[in-house]
Amino acid sequence: MVKWGVLGTANIARGCTIPGMRLSENCELYAIAGRSIKKAESFRKEFDFKKAYGSYEELLADSDVQAVYIPLPNDLHYKWVKEALNAGKHVLCEKPLTLNEKDAKELFEIAKKNGVILMEAYAYLHSPYIESLKEVVKSGMIGDIDYIETAFLTQGYSDDIRIRRENGGGAMYDLGCYCTTMILTLIDSEPEDIKAQAEFNEDNVDIHASCMIRFKNKARAAFNVGMVLGIDKNARFDNLYVHGRKGYIRSKVEYNKQGEAAYKIYTDEGVSIKRLDIPQNYSLEIEQMNRCIENGEKPHVSSKFSVKNAKLMDMILKEIGY
């Protein structure tokens, strides 16, 4: 059992990651910290944590805490990941790990120096859906990839931390990183050229962005992200198209999908359907992190991958003028 501390009481912790922790056999919900003891106590009672702290510093000072999950706003990731690493804790931090490549590199260097594990939290990358896509591509069934197109759009936001510039909000940081990591997972090459543009709201935050990427191996990719689908709280659009030299994949499976899912593969031999039963991705993420801590397994989302994605995000954000 790995004793976990959760640094913050964000909605993603309550609705996704903590439930995933509870499903994980090798995870102990040990401590929760909030900006106030009242909020932390409410989480402790709701999820049966052993301890509650009214400050993040108190949790990091607890020598029994082995690993820390950080679901704080984007602009706070760098500070508190650094504090946790220097306190000797293993760290799982919500995406994006940092707001730029430079800070990401620094944090991984600190983790290495202190002999602890740092992994960026992309729960969907632990899904059997992603493994299935990678297996199809690796098998040569659709040939070498020459083009990928993906999209992730959600409902409009008004008063939400994810749309505040001072917190590192906006469509690219909140949603674009899903698309970039999907593309980098399937195309094994370095980005060579970027073209991107965005629509900014009155607060100078990107709410809709489109990007085209050309890679050194001549593959191309394009994606669209946005927070523009109206007021329906359940509205979202997910799409993936992977074109190879011998066939292609079409998928409407949502990022972080749980439960039954399927996607189609088109080749000269016809159409085949891959059907999947997807567990709760956040539990898969926690279990993998625990295996890294206990058994020396390598992080599924590696430091090299996170830094590569941070570099690509920097290129896109510069291009759109964020």
C-alpha positions as CSV (number, residue, x, y, z in Angstrom):
1,M,0.0,0.0,0.0
2,V,1.2,3.5,-0.9
3,K,0.1,6.3,1.4
4,W,-1.2,9.1,-0.7
5,G,-1.7,12.8,0.1
6,V,-4.0,14.9,-2.0
7,L,-2.8,18.6,-2.3
8,G,-6.0,20.4,-3.0
9,T,-9.8,20.0,-3.1
10,A,-10.4,20.6,-6.8
11,N,-13.4,19.2,-8.7
12,I,-11.2,16.8,-10.7
13,A,-9.9,15.3,-7.5
14,R,-13.4,14.9,-6.1
15,G,-15.0,13.6,-9.3
16,C,-12.3,11.6,-11.0
17,T,-8.9,10.9,-9.3
18,I,-10.0,10.2,-5.7
19,P,-12.7,7.8,-6.9
20,G,-9.9,6.2,-9.0
21,M,-7.8,5.9,-5.9
22,R,-10.6,4.2,-4.0
23,L,-10.8,1.6,-6.8
24,S,-7.0,1.0,-6.7
25,E,-6.0,-2.0,-4.6
26,N,-2.6,-0.7,-3.7
27,C,-3.6,2.9,-2.6
28,E,-4.3,4.2,0.8
29,L,-6.2,7.5,1.1
30,Y,-4.0,8.9,3.9
31,A,-4.2,12.7,3.9
32,I,-6.0,15.6,2.3
33,A,-5.0,19.2,2.4
34,G,-7.1,22.3,1.5
35,R,-6.8,26.1,1.8
36,S,-8.9,25.8,4.9
37,I,-9.3,23.0,7.5
38,K,-13.0,23.1,7.0
39,K,-12.8,22.2,3.3
40,A,-10.2,19.5,4.0
41,E,-12.3,18.0,6.8
42,S,-15.3,17.8,4.4
43,F,-13.2,15.8,2.0
44,R,-11.8,13.6,4.8
45,K,-15.2,12.6,5.9
46,E,-16.5,12.1,2.4
47,F,-13.7,9.9,1.2
48,D,-12.4,8.4,4.5
49,F,-9.0,10.0,4.5
50,K,-7.0,9.3,7.7
51,K,-5.9,12.9,8.1
52,A,-6.9,16.4,7.1
53,Y,-4.7,19.5,6.9
54,G,-5.6,23.2,6.6
55,S,-2.5,24.0,4.6
56,Y,-0.4,22.3,1.9
57,E,2.8,22.8,3.9
58,E,1.4,20.7,6.8
59,L,0.7,17.8,4.5
60,L,4.1,17.9,2.9
61,A,5.7,17.9,6.4
62,D,3.9,14.6,7.2
63,S,6.7,12.0,7.0
64,D,4.1,9.2,6.5
65,V,2.9,10.6,3.2
66,Q,4.8,8.8,0.4
67,A,3.1,10.2,-2.7
68,V,1.3,13.4,-3.5
69,Y,-1.4,14.1,-6.1
70,I,-1.6,17.7,-7.2
71,P,-4.9,18.9,-8.8
72,L,-4.4,22.6,-8.2
73,P,-4.9,25.4,-10.9
74,N,-2.4,25.3,-13.7
75,D,-0.4,28.3,-12.4
76,L,0.2,26.6,-9.1
77,H,1.6,23.4,-10.4
78,Y,5.2,24.4,-10.7
79,K,5.5,25.8,-7.1
80,W,3.8,22.9,-5.3
81,V,5.4,20.2,-7.4
82,K,8.7,21.7,-6.6
83,E,7.8,21.9,-2.9
84,A,6.6,18.3,-2.8
85,L,9.7,16.9,-4.6
86,N,12.0,18.8,-2.2
87,A,10.0,17.3,0.7
88,G,11.0,13.8,-0.7
89,K,7.5,12.9,-2.0
90,H,6.7,11.1,-5.2
91,V,4.4,13.3,-7.3
92,L,1.5,12.8,-9.7
93,C,0.5,16.3,-11.0
94,E,-2.4,17.2,-13.2
95,K,-1.8,18.3,-16.7
96,P,-0.3,20.5,-17.8
97,L,2.6,19.9,-15.5
98,T,3.9,23.4,-16.1
99,L,3.1,26.3,-18.3
100,N,6.4,26.0,-20.3
101,E,9.1,23.5,-21.3
102,K,11.8,25.2,-19.2
103,D,9.9,24.7,-15.9
104,A,9.1,21.1,-16.8
105,K,12.7,20.2,-17.4
106,E,13.7,21.8,-14.1
107,L,11.1,19.8,-12.1
108,F,12.2,16.5,-13.7
109,E,15.8,17.3,-12.8
110,I,14.8,18.0,-9.2
111,A,12.9,14.7,-9.1
112,K,16.0,12.8,-10.3
113,K,18.2,14.6,-7.9
114,N,16.0,13.7,-4.9
115,G,15.4,10.1,-6.0
116,V,11.7,10.4,-6.4
117,I,9.2,9.9,-9.2
118,L,7.4,12.7,-11.0
119,M,4.6,11.8,-13.5
120,E,2.3,14.1,-15.4
121,A,-1.3,13.1,-15.0
122,Y,-2.9,12.2,-18.3
123,A,-5.3,9.5,-17.2
124,Y,-6.5,8.8,-20.7
125,L,-3.0,7.7,-21.8
126,H,-3.3,4.7,-19.4
127,S,-6.5,3.6,-21.1
128,P,-6.8,0.2,-23.1
129,Y,-8.2,2.4,-25.9
130,I,-4.8,4.1,-26.3
131,E,-2.9,0.8,-26.1
132,S,-5.3,-0.6,-28.8
133,L,-4.6,2.3,-31.1
134,K,-0.9,2.0,-30.6
135,E,-1.0,-1.8,-31.4
136,V,-2.9,-1.2,-34.6
137,V,-0.4,1.4,-35.8
138,K,2.6,-0.7,-34.7
139,S,1.1,-3.8,-36.5
140,G,1.4,-2.0,-39.9
141,M,-2.3,-2.6,-40.5
142,I,-2.9,0.9,-41.8
143,G,0.7,1.5,-42.9
144,D,2.9,4.5,-41.9
145,I,0.8,7.4,-40.6
146,D,0.8,10.4,-42.9
147,Y,-2.0,12.4,-41.3
148,I,-3.8,12.7,-37.9
149,E,-6.8,15.0,-37.2
150,T,-8.4,15.2,-33.8
151,A,-10.8,17.6,-31.9
152,F,-11.9,18.2,-28.3
153,L,-14.5,20.9,-27.8
154,T,-16.6,21.5,-24.7
155,Q,-19.4,23.8,-23.5
156,G,-18.9,27.6,-23.0
157,Y,-17.5,28.7,-19.7
158,S,-18.4,31.9,-17.8
159,D,-17.0,32.1,-14.2
160,D,-14.6,29.2,-14.2
161,I,-11.0,28.9,-13.2
162,R,-10.2,27.2,-16.5
163,I,-11.0,30.4,-18.4
164,R,-8.9,32.8,-16.3
165,R,-5.6,33.9,-17.8
166,E,-3.9,34.5,-14.4
167,N,-4.5,30.8,-13.6
168,G,-3.1,29.5,-16.9
169,G,-6.5,28.9,-18.4
170,G,-7.8,28.7,-21.9
171,A,-8.6,26.2,-24.6
172,M,-5.0,25.3,-25.4
173,Y,-3.9,24.6,-21.8
174,D,-7.1,22.9,-20.8
175,L,-8.0,20.9,-23.9
176,G,-5.2,21.3,-26.4
177,C,-2.8,19.3,-24.4
178,Y,-5.1,16.3,-24.9
179,C,-4.8,16.6,-28.6
180,T,-1.0,17.2,-28.7
181,T,-0.4,14.2,-26.5
182,M,-2.6,12.0,-28.6
183,I,-0.7,13.1,-31.7
184,L,2.7,12.7,-30.1
185,T,1.7,9.2,-28.9
186,L,0.9,8.1,-32.4
187,I,3.5,10.0,-34.5
188,D,7.1,9.2,-33.5
189,S,8.9,12.2,-34.9
190,E,9.8,15.8,-33.9
191,P,7.6,18.7,-34.9
192,E,9.2,20.8,-37.7
193,D,6.6,23.5,-38.4
194,I,3.5,25.0,-36.7
195,K,0.7,27.0,-38.0
196,A,-2.0,28.0,-35.5
197,Q,-4.6,30.6,-34.7
198,A,-7.0,31.3,-31.9
199,E,-10.1,33.3,-30.9
200,F,-9.7,35.3,-27.7
201,N,-12.5,36.5,-25.4
202,E,-12.7,39.9,-23.9
203,D,-10.3,38.8,-21.1
204,N,-7.7,37.9,-23.6
205,V,-8.1,34.1,-23.0
206,D,-8.2,31.7,-26.0
207,I,-11.6,30.0,-26.2
208,H,-11.1,28.4,-29.6
209,A,-7.9,27.3,-31.3
210,S,-6.9,25.5,-34.5
211,C,-3.4,24.1,-35.2
212,M,-1.6,22.4,-38.0
213,I,1.7,20.6,-37.4
214,R,4.3,19.2,-39.8
215,F,6.8,16.6,-38.5
216,K,10.3,15.9,-39.6
217,N,9.2,12.5,-41.0
218,K,6.7,14.4,-43.3
219,A,3.6,13.3,-41.3
220,R,1.1,16.0,-40.6
221,A,-1.5,16.6,-37.9
222,A,-4.3,19.1,-37.2
223,F,-6.5,19.7,-34.3
224,N,-9.3,21.9,-33.0
225,V,-10.1,22.7,-29.4
226,G,-12.7,25.0,-27.9
227,M,-14.9,26.1,-25.1
228,V,-17.6,27.3,-27.4
229,L,-20.5,24.8,-27.5
230,G,-23.1,26.9,-25.8
231,I,-24.6,26.4,-22.4
232,D,-25.4,22.7,-22.3
233,K,-23.3,21.3,-19.3
234,N,-23.0,18.0,-21.0
235,A,-22.1,19.2,-24.5
236,R,-18.7,18.1,-25.9
237,F,-17.3,16.9,-29.2
238,D,-14.5,14.4,-29.5
239,N,-13.1,13.1,-32.8
240,L,-10.0,11.2,-34.0
241,Y,-9.0,10.3,-37.6
242,V,-5.7,8.5,-38.3
243,H,-4.7,8.1,-41.9
244,G,-2.0,5.7,-42.9
245,R,-0.5,4.6,-46.3
246,K,-2.7,1.5,-46.3
247,G,-5.8,2.4,-44.4
248,Y,-7.2,4.6,-41.7
249,I,-8.9,4.8,-38.3
250,R,-12.1,6.7,-37.4
251,S,-13.1,7.1,-33.8
252,K,-15.6,9.1,-31.8
253,V,-14.4,7.7,-28.4
254,E,-14.2,10.5,-25.9
255,Y,-10.9,11.4,-24.2
256,N,-11.0,9.7,-20.8
257,K,-13.9,7.5,-21.9
258,Q,-15.0,4.8,-19.4
259,G,-17.1,1.8,-20.2
260,E,-18.0,0.3,-23.5
261,A,-16.3,1.9,-26.6
262,A,-15.5,1.1,-30.2
263,Y,-13.6,2.4,-33.2
264,K,-13.4,1.4,-36.8
265,I,-10.4,0.5,-39.0
266,Y,-10.7,0.8,-42.8
267,T,-8.3,-1.2,-45.1
268,D,-8.5,-2.7,-48.6
269,E,-9.8,-5.9,-46.9
270,G,-12.8,-4.1,-45.5
271,V,-13.9,-2.5,-42.2
272,S,-13.2,-4.0,-38.8
273,I,-14.4,-2.8,-35.5
274,K,-12.4,-2.8,-32.3
275,R,-14.6,-3.1,-29.2
276,L,-13.3,-2.2,-25.8
277,D,-14.3,-2.3,-22.2
278,I,-12.5,0.6,-20.6
279,P,-12.0,0.7,-16.8
280,Q,-11.9,4.0,-14.8
281,N,-8.7,5.6,-16.3
282,Y,-7.8,7.4,-13.1
283,S,-7.5,4.1,-11.2
284,L,-5.3,2.7,-13.9
285,E,-3.1,5.8,-13.6
286,I,-2.8,5.5,-9.8
287,E,-2.1,1.8,-10.0
288,Q,0.7,2.4,-12.5
289,M,2.2,5.2,-10.4
290,N,2.1,2.8,-7.4
291,R,3.9,0.1,-9.3
292,C,6.6,2.7,-10.2
293,I,7.0,3.5,-6.5
294,E,6.9,-0.1,-5.2
295,N,8.4,-2.1,-8.0
296,G,10.6,0.2,-10.0
297,E,8.3,0.3,-13.1
298,K,9.0,3.2,-15.5
299,P,6.3,6.0,-15.5
300,H,3.9,5.4,-18.4
301,V,3.9,9.1,-19.1
302,S,7.7,9.6,-19.2
303,S,9.7,12.7,-18.5
304,K,10.9,12.7,-22.1
305,F,7.3,12.6,-23.4
306,S,6.2,15.4,-21.0
307,V,9.1,17.7,-22.0
308,K,8.5,17.0,-25.7
309,N,4.8,17.9,-25.3
310,A,5.6,21.0,-23.3
311,K,8.0,22.1,-26.1
312,L,5.2,21.6,-28.7
313,M,2.7,23.5,-26.5
314,D,5.2,26.4,-26.2
315,M,5.5,26.5,-30.0
316,I,1.7,26.6,-30.4
317,L,1.1,29.2,-27.7
318,K,3.7,31.5,-29.2
319,E,2.1,31.1,-32.6
320,I,-1.4,32.0,-31.4
321,G,-0.1,34.9,-29.4
322,Y,-1.1,33.7,-25.9
